Amino acid sequence: MIDLKFLRENPEAVRTSQRTRGEDPALVDALLAADESRRAAVLAGDTLRAEQKALGKKVGKASPDERPALLDGAKELAQKVKDAEAAQHEADTALETAQRAISNIVQDGAPAGGEDDFVTLETIGELPAFDFEPKDHLELGESLGLLDMERGAKVSGARFYFLTGVGALLQLGMLQLAAQKATANGFTMMIPPVLVRPEIMQGTGFLGQHSDEVYHLADDDLYLVGTSEVPLAGYHSGEILDLSEGPKRYAGWSSCFRREAGSYGKDTRGIIRVHQFDKVEMFTYCKPEDADAEHQRLLGWEKEMLAAIEVPYRVIDVAGGDLGSSAARKFDCEAWVPTQQRYRELSSTSNCTTFQARRLGVRYRDENGKPQTAATLNGTLATTRWIVAILENHQQADGSVRVPQALVPFVGADVLTPR
């Protein structure tokens, strides 16, 4: 949720953020009205409770003749207090609903617009020049015995797959390399639960605009996570952290699940857009004033991992309308996919400022010992989709694929050859 104090002092900045996202700026006025109503309800309740307390003292000191009238007044006042408390509860609920309707405030400098309105910040590596007709990742994966989509569909349905043999080793190698990178940079490795309670999924912002992407187990009222960002964000919910020595960093290794609702007909071939995949995700809690620098560090670690798999890529500044409700700024790293002649997202890193932590009650103590809301950030270090870029960019004329040097120790081969 956004900061109400900031809203009261800077309503036009929040309206501008809504416009940058392509969302309704009128929601800002609705929230301001709900905030005013709630504060009026609190004042009315406090005033009546003070009157009730004063009247109670009078009853205690009253003479027998005065007491009956005072008791009647006390009874009437008690009902008014009860009604005021009910009104305050309604105002609290309305305020929370209005507050949750507004996405995080987009940072200054982020581009406005939708999915196609990003700004390219840098392009790294040379695009491969093949003197043969390149194969796509699915054809390569099947010929190399790395991937079985047909049996994945037989067992689980469309957009499921088996990683087989060296394909499984290739994924495990990527994730292990990511785990090594994370721990070397001070992250605590975590294997978190992949089922979470509604308040945790809600707290991270995944039950808003994109709730149709999430798998829900109705009988248990639990959600399957689409990223380990979710359980890691909930890990310290309701706690006050010690951030006096710098950010707290966690790296979650988990399977992830997405319904891919609304993507029918898009990327149905291969493993670019699937229902289940594995990922190592960085997650940071820090002081708000340290968040921008931490965001650049997360991006730097992502770039180091992409350098390790030796693929050409670009870094983009994602436009406001494509951020997701929790992010104030997001940078994507997109690798070149030769057979599509386009860049495709491999990793992203988001600065969620205080938006998630405010919902989840994650705080720290400032230099005066006063609790303040923390900031949260996340970023991907490796995921299943990276196999697409590795296979397509490192393929050779004979149908073999060169293994990036950093992954050779995990895979046990320099080159993968057709079966």
N, C-alpha and C positions, 0 to 999 in steps of 0.2 A: 504494500500500500504506500501511496505517496505521503509525504510529511504534511500534516494539516497546517502547521505553523508556516511552512514555506508557501502553501497554497494561499493562506490569508494575506501574506505579505507580497506574493508575486503571482496573482491570478492570471495575468496576461501571459506570463512565461509558461504556465501550464496549458493555456489555450493554444499557444504557439506549438507546444509539444504535440498536442492532439492533432493539430493541422498537419504537422510534419509526418505524423503516423497515418494520416488519412482517416482519423477518427473524429468523433463529434465533439467540438469544443463546448457545446451546450451542456455537456456532462459536468463541466467545471462549475457552471452556475448552479446546477442541481446539487452538487456537492457543497458549495458555499452555503446554499439555503439549508441543506440538511445539517451542516455544522452549526449554523446560527440557531436552528430550531433545537438542536440538542443542547447547546449552551444555555438557551432560554429555559429549557426543561430542567436542567441541572440547577440553575439559579432558583427557579420556582420551588423545586423540591427542597433545596437547602434552606430557603426562607421559611417554608412551612415547618420543616423539622426544627428550626431555631425557635419558631413560635410555640411549637409543641413542647419543647424543652422548658421554655420560660413559663408556659402555662402549668406544666407539671410541678414546678417549684411553687407557683402560687397556690395550687391545690394542697400542697403539703403544709403550707402556712395558713391556709384559710380557716375561718371559724366554722362551726357546724352549720350556721345559717347560710354562709357564703358557698359552702362546698357543693351542694346539689347543682347550682347554676354553672359553677366552674366545671363540674364533671360532665354536664351536658355539652358544654363548649368543647371540652377535651375530646368527647366522643365524636363530635362533628369534625373537629380538626384532624383526628386520627383517620377519618375517612378521606379527608382532603389529601393527607399525606400519602395514603394508600393509592389514591387516584393519580397523584403526582408521580409516584414511583412507577406506576404502570405506564404513564405518559413518557417518563424518562426511558424506560425499557424500549418502548416503541421508537423513540427518537434515536436511541443507541443502535437499534437494528437498522433503521433507515439510513443512518450515517454510515454504518459499515457497508451496507449494500451500495450506497453511492460512491464510497471510497474505493471499493473493489472494482467498480465499473471503469475506473480510470487507470490506464497503463502507466508504467514508469515514465518519468520525465526524460525525454530524449536529450542527450548532451548537446551543447552548442558545438557546431562543426559537423555533426552527422548529417548526411544528405537527406533531403526530403524525398518522398515518393515511395514507389513500391519495389517489387523484386528486381526490376530491370534498371533501377535508378541508382545503383551502387556507384562508388568512385574507386577506381583502381589505384592503389597506393604504391605497389611495386610488382614487377614481374621478374621471376628468378629462374634461371636455367634456360637452355636452348631446346626448342621443340625438336623431337626426333625427325630425321629425314630418312625415310625408308626407300630402298630401291626395289621393293616388292609390295604387294598388296597386303597391308596389315590385317590381322585377324582381330576380332573383338575378344573381350575377356572371357566370354562364355565359351566360344569355340576353342580358345587356348586352354581354358580350365578343363574342359571335357577331354581334349586330346592329350593333355598332360596327366589326366587322372586326378585332378585336384578338386573337382566340383561335380556334383550330381544333382541337377535340378529336377529331373524326371522323377526320381525316387523321393525327393523332398516333397514334390506335389502329391505323389501317391500316399505318403505317410501323413502329411499335414495340410495339404492344399496349396493354392497358388501363393507365390512369393516366399516359399520355404525351400530349403536346400540342405544338402549334406556337403560339408567340407571333408574331403577324403584324402587319406595318405599324406603326401607332402603338402597338400592344401591346408590340412589341419596344422601341420608343423609351421607353415608359413604364417598363419594367423597367430599361433601361440608365440612364434618368434617375435613378431611385431609387438605383441602385447608385453612380452617379457622385456624387450628392449625399452619400451615405454616405461615399464615399472622401474627398470634400472635408471633411466633418465630422471624419473620423478624422485626416487629415493636419493639420488646423488645431489638433487637440488633442494633437499630438506622436506620433501613431502612424506607424510605417513601413509604407507600403503594400506588400503582397506578393501575387503571383499564384503560389500554391504548386502542387506536384504534387498530383494527385487520386488517384494510386495510391501506396500506402504498404506498407512491409514489415510482416510480422506483429508484430514486436516493438514497432513504433510504434503500431499499432492496439491491441495488448494494453496497452501502457504508458499509453494515455489512458483505458483502462477500457471500451472498446467491444466487447471480445470476451468479456464476462462474460454477464450476464443478457440482454443485447440483441444477442447475436451473430447471431441469426437475422434481424436488420435489415440486416446488412452484406452487400454483394456481394463474393464472393471469386472471383478468377481462379485456379483451381486449377493450371493449367499453369505459371503464373508465380509462384504463391504470393504474390500481391499482392492488396490490398484497395482497393476504391473507397471514398473517404471520404464520410461523411454530413454532414460539416462541415469547414471548413478549420481548425477547432480542432485536428484530428488532426495534419496536417503541421506546423502552427505549434508544437504542443507538442513534436514531434520535432526541430524546427529546432536547438535547443540541447541535445539529448540528449547525455549524457556530457561536458558542459562545465561549467566554473566561470565564472559571469557576474560582471561588475562592476555591482553595484547600488548603489554608493556615492552616485550622483547621483539615485537614485530608480528607479521601475519601468522595465522595458523593455516597450514596447508595439508590437504588430504588428496590422495589419488585413489579413485575407486575403480576396481576391475570388476565388471559385471556383464551379464547378458542384458540386453535391452529389447523392449517390445513396443512396436508401434503399429496401429491399425492401418495406417496409410489411407485413411478415409479421404475421399475426394481425389485420389490419385489414379483412379481407374483409367487404364490405357496409357499411363505414363511410366516409362522405365520398367516395363513388364519383362524385359529380357535380361537375364543374369541377376547379379546381386547388388545393383545400384540402389534399388528401393525395395526393401524386404521387410518382413514383419518381425524378424528376430536377428540380432547381430550382437557381437561382443565389442567392448570398448574399454579403454582406460581413460578416465576423465579426471582432470585436475579440478580441485575446488578449494577456494581460499576465503577465509574470514579475515577482515582487516579493518583498520580505522578508515572512515570515509575519506579523510584527506590523503590516505596512502593508496586509494583504489586505482587512480589513473596510472601511477607508476607500476602497480602490480599487474594491471591489464597489459602493459607493454612487456612485462617479464613473461607472462603466460604466452603471449604471442611469440616471443623470442624462443621459448622452449618448443612450441609447436613447429617453428621454422627449423630448429635443429633436428627434430624428428623427420621432417620432410626432406631435409638434406641427406639424412641417413638412408632413406629409401631411394634417393637419387632420381627424383622425378621433377620435371619442370612444373612450376606453379606460379600463381599470382596471389597477392593479398588484396582484399577489397574491404572498403568501409561500407557496411550494409546500410541501406536506406531505412528511414524511420518506419515505413509501412511494412517492412519485412523483419523487424527486430524481434517480435514476440513480446508479450505484455511485460515481462520482467526486466528485460535488458534496456539500459539507457544508451549503450553503445556496443556494437558487435563488429568484430573483424573476422572474415572468413578467409581460409586458405583453400584455394581451388586448384586442383592438379589438371594438367592437360590430358584429355582422353583422345588418342589419335583417331580412332574409328568414328568418333562423334564430331571431331574437329571443333571441340569446344572444351572449356574448363568446367570442371565439376567439383562441388564442395567436398573436401576431405576432412577439414576440421574447422571449428569456429571457437572463438573466445568472447565471452560476454561480461561486461561490467554491469551488474545488477544494482549497484549502489546500495541504498538501505531498503530497497523495495521488498525483497524476500525476508530479510532479517526482521523488519518491522512486523510482518505477518506472523513470523514464527517466534517472535519474542527473544531474539538473540542480541545480547548487549555486551558492552565492555565498560570499564570504568575509565573516565578521563583523568587528567593529571590532578584534578581536585577530588577524585574519588566518586564523582557523580556518574550514574549509569547513563550510557548513550547507546543509540542503535548502531550496530556494526554494519559494515558493507560486505557483500558477497560477490565473488566472481567465479567463473568456470571456464574450462577450455579442454578440448579434445587432444589427447596425445597419440592415440592410435585407435583404429576401428576397422571392422571387416571390409568396408568399402575401399580401403587402401589397396586391397588385393587387385582391384580393377586397374588402378593406375600402374601398379608394379608390373602386372602381366602385359598390359598393352604397350607401355613405354620401353620395356626391356626385351621385347620379343625379337627373334632373329629369323632370317629367311627360311631356315630349315624347320620352323615351327617350335624351336626350343625357346626358352626364356632364361635370360641371365639373372641370377639372384644378386640383389644388392649386397655389397661386401659386408655390411653391418649385420645382415641376416644369415649369412653363410653358416656361422657357428650353430645357429638354431635349426637350420634346415638340413645341414649336413651335405650340401652340394653347391657348387658354383653355378651350375647350369641345370635347368629342368628340361628333360627331353621327352618327346611324345612316346606314349606307350607302344 
